[in-house]
Amino acid sequence: MNYSFENDSLRNEELSRSLDSIVKCYQCLSNENLCWFHSESVKTVLIGETRTTISKLKNNR
């Protein structure tokens, strides 16, 4: 399955920035879980990706 961020340079850049930020975050690195800020960032990306995928699936029926 292809994800829209693979072809969306803006979303891909946003995801790359999030990952760069996570690996530099002391709280994320010192715990098994992401800190609140990075958890919310990842959720936002995943929710947007899920909505896009659902919309595409509805349109392809």
N, C-alpha and C positions, 0 to 999 in steps of 0.2 A: 504494500500500500504506500502510495506517495503522500507526503504531508505538504501542506501549502507553504510552510516556511522554507522548504527546500527550493522553491522557485520564487520566493518572495524575499528580495534582498533586504528590505527594511526589517521584516520579522526575523530573518536570519541574523542580521546585525544585532538586533535586540537580544536574541538568544545568546549570541556570542558574548555580548557585553555582560549579560547575566551570569554566564558561566565563568567569565574572567573575574567578575566581582565575587562570586562564591568561593573560588579557590584562593582569594586573597582575604577572605573574611575569617578573622580569628574565631568567632563564635561558631561558624559553620564547621571549621576544621577541628575544633576542640570537642565537638559533640557528635553524636551519631545522627542527629537531626539538623536540618537547616535552621538558621535563626529565623525569627518571625518575618523580617523584611524579605529575605530571600525565598522563604516559603510562599509568601504572597506573590512575589515576582514570578515564580515558577507556576503557581496556580493560574495567574493571569494569562500567561502564555498558553498553558494547557487548555484553559477554558476557551480562549479565542480559537485555538486550533480545532477543538471539538465542535464548536459552533460552525466553523467554516466547513468541516467535514460533513456534518449533518446537513447543512444547507446544500452542499454539492450532491449528496446522496438523494435528497428530496427532489432536486432539479433533474437528476438523471433517470427518474422513474419513467 
